[in-house]
Amino acid sequence: MAAKLKGLSEKLLVSHHDNNYAGAVKRLNAIEAELAGLPKDAAPFRVGSLKREELIARNSLVLHEAYFGNLGGEGLGSGRLAEAIARHYESVAAWEQEFRQTGKALGGGSGWVVLGWDAHRGAAHTYWLFDHTHSPTGVVPLLVMDMFEHAYAMDFGSNAAGSIDAFFQNLAGAELDRRAEACGAK
């Protein structure tokens, strides 16, 4: 995680990482230990409840890793991901407008905006994830933006659009291109 990013304070980044991401890691470890310790005849509702919590913690962990991995650069760039976006949207600008609007729709609420490689469609597509249990099947996250208030309120208050501007200024284009290449995005 880069501690110095344009428009995002170190205090916000450290708080977000140490409280939300690290909390998801600890929570997932505790849940997995509890699941492993259940007796073979555990009540189904106990197993079901823990499996639901496992899903939430795991998705939070994975999405936060992708989010922090997005950051630390100078912007999207014009590499593999930009090419995939342009191929499946009218243009990179049209995609960016949709991605930003999706983020604004989540402002003041809870959720994620994910540009993913959708294997079913064979295309890059922007998804709105309300919380940690709503993820499209068969989609590899390429670009992840956290729109839970903990990701921006400390610096931006209720100005979600300002946090989205800062997010786009700090995209790590090389990492995004690596992700696109790894999943075969074209």
Protein Blocks (a to p, Z undefined) as FASTA:
>chain_A
ZZbdghiafklmmmmmmmmmmmmmmmmmmmmmmmmmpcfklcfklmmmmmmmmmmmmmmm
mmmmmmmmmgoiabjbjmfklmmmmmmmmblklmmmmmmmmmmmmgoiacdddddddfkn
opacddddfblmlccehiacfbdcdfbfklmmmmnommlmlmmmmmmmmpcfklmmmmmm
mnopZZ
